[in-house]
């Protein structure tokens, strides 16, 4: 029974069925079915009664247990009460099952004890029977061998003939005529089969040799073709090209080799040709490269010379640029255009460009001067503002220093003894009395004079009270 507020399961599993307690119909049907169809039992009615008495308390509650356990709803990870109920229900059913198993095992053990003498008697009868069968079986075997002497002799002779003929036919296996049983053949028939097998075997060997010969020739042709292709790849790697009209490989007017030579010359000769071709082609390429570099160098020198004739111009990777300022560059012409200009046209372009460049230089100089003057003015204004800022910072520093000193003085006064504070208060009131309060001559009305005199007297009394207090301290 659960220990919480709600009872989930109620049963008395350890007590036997009480008199008049309801018997489970489901259990009765199941027991009747098993006893009648699967198990043959001595005293089935007694056994049935004991089973029903033992299991009925559980079977009467199983459906109710299941319904109640299914009714437990865990609403979330914080619903610990429902989880505890589920755990107690599980443990309760488990304890009931374990208790029931113990009782059933006890009944099973009692049945085993009753069966043990019967099983021993069964094993005894079987052991005596096996002993008798072994004695009589040996006698039957000896008598059978003598009874079938002739049959066994024929089998032995047949097995020997099969072994001898199989040994002779072994080398022609798969080529002799098919025979279900070669032991029934006459010697002449078997010899004829051997001859036929040998003929088929020899024919097969000839076919194999012919195929091997053809395969070898094919491999040689393929090997030769691969070798030729490798030679052609090496030749092509040098840069030589094939001329179909003359059936040859060549590289300009430097070197050449015919297709017929490629196929017939030895490997040593071919290697010699390849090395020779590589050297000649490399020398030719290097010579052309040197000539090209010399041409490029001369062209570069001429481009630099011509570019230098244009005022404020810069020669970049893609052409000539006019750059009156580093940040202002205008494309003028490409390298090829500059290089191809005739001397007359070049001189005309230089004269026109330099005239415009000189005027642009004067304009830029004026702009730079104006910029310089503006920078000087801006710098002066900047320095003036800096000086004002420093002066303001100095004033603020002094004010902060003065405030700091006053704060220190106030703090010092706050820490001073009461006697000293009262003395200062008396001095302040006395000064106020002497200097700040109007005298009776300054008042124009009687009421004003009276007020003035009262204030004066009051201040005097306050000063006297403070002074007396100081003396008593």
Protein Blocks (a to p, Z undefined) as FASTA:
>chain_A
ZZbfbdfbdcdfkbccdehiacdfklmmmmmmmmmmmmccehkllmmmmmmmmmmmmmmm
mmmmmmmmmmpccfbjklmmlmmmmmmmmmmmmmmmmmmmmmmmmmmmmmmmmmmmmmmm
mmmmmmmmmmmmmmmmmmmmmmmmmmmmmmmmmmmmmmmmmmmmmmmmmmmgojaccdfb
lklpcfklmmmmmmmmmmmmmmmmmmmmmmmmmmmmmmmmmmmmmmmmmmmmmmmmnopa
cdfklopadehjlbccdfklmmmmcfklmmmmmmmmmmmmmmmmmmmmmmmmmmmmmmmm
mmmmmmmmpghiacdfkbccddfbfklccdfbdfklmmmpcfklmmmmmmmmmmmmmmmm
mmmmmmmmmmmmmmmmmmmmmmmmmmmmmmmmmmmmmmmmmmmmmmmmmmmmmmpcfklm
mmmmmmmmmmmmmmmpccfklpmbfklmmmmmmmmmmmmmmmmmmmmmmmmZZ
